Amino acid sequence: MKDLIKKGIISILMITIIGFIIPVSAFAADISDNTIINIQLKLEEINNTYSHGKLSLDLSKLNQDYLEFFEKLSDEELTQYLQSIKAEQERLSKNIKTTVTSSVTSIKPCPNTYEKASKSGNKITYYSYTTSCSVASFFPSIGICSIHIDYECKAKHVDKGSYINKYFVSGKVLTSYQTGISMGTWTHVRGTFTPKGYNTYAEVDATGTITYGIVGTPLVFTTDPQSFLSIESPQ
């Protein structure tokens, strides 16, 4: 009989403890969910107000320490905190420096080349090839890296006898990508190939965005589209 009474008391205690733990856990989860939703709403508002770049929350980095930090902030303090980070990243993204460190790094001639003689008797040879150029970039607080621009083009050589004039006929940017040491990730958006100077050179331009995590926070910043330019000569 005593054993039955003990078992009954233990069962009641267990039910009481479980009934207490479950609501507490659910309450904590509700607080976390509400905090995350509030942060995301604030970020949406700030991104719409301050149009340069986009600040977002990386949920994979949102650990318990960050959650407790955000939960302690008042609504006004949270807004001020996110605004200050957004403003600083906007300032940094406007100071990205670029310089062309190398022009054509590789030439891959295509098989569809042909020759013809011009009306003046000069021998004209047309070439189609793909190639890559490289633009070195310095991203404040992000790193030093290069943006490579792959493009294909058609060029012609006009043989004057004692010298050869080279011209671009047409071209297009295929893609661009990043190498080097950087905290940021480059995403190609578009590219342009523009012949200049009577087609004696071309401006090869790649535009993309840079996304990077902000140290010491679970936040991520994506810049406005950035353009990288290389001046190319026909090969």
Phi, psi and omega in degrees: 000315179299321179298320180295320179296317179298315180298322180294318179297315179299317180297317180298316179298317180298315180298319180296315180296314180297318180296333177280318183294315184300311178298321179298314179298317180296321179297317179297320179295321179297319178299314180298314180298317180295323178296315180297315179299318180297318178299314182296322177294319178296318180297318178299317179295316181293318180297326178286329181279315180253103196283345185276116178076175182222127177258132182220167182259127176265101184298333180292341180256000183277085180273182185296323180298315179295319180299314180296323178297312181293323182294335180279344181279141172286170180300318180291319180295321178297316179299314180297319180299311181292323179296319181294320178293316180299316181298318180294319180290326175298316180298315181294320184292338178280348183257018178293127182254140178227141173218144178279116181263335178208148180267237183294124181258338178202141179239129179236089183300140176269156185288340185275067173253150180207167183233154171202160181262137178281170180297331180278358179093356178286141179280125180246126178243131179257140178232139170244130181205161172249149182205178182221139173239164187229134178239121179281142184224143174242118180254113179306130179064008181243312178149182178244125182207179178237143173257118180264135181243116177266131178217159173240149183206168172240133180231160176229144176251126177253110183275110180269004182100292181270346179204167182236126173267137181243136182223150169275143175258313179197172178180166176205149177279132180271311180192178173214154182206168188246141170225165178111192183261116183202145174276348184261162178239127181273135175237117181292134178249309180198170177210155178227147176237113186235106176297142181224169175055054183056037177068020179276345173208173180219145172268116180253117189236136174236137179238135180199181178245157179240126180243133180210153177279144180267120186302136177081009178218165174267026185256152180232140179241134175243123183288166166296162177306129179251141180250140179234127189242136172232139176265118186247144176252146179295144182265000000 
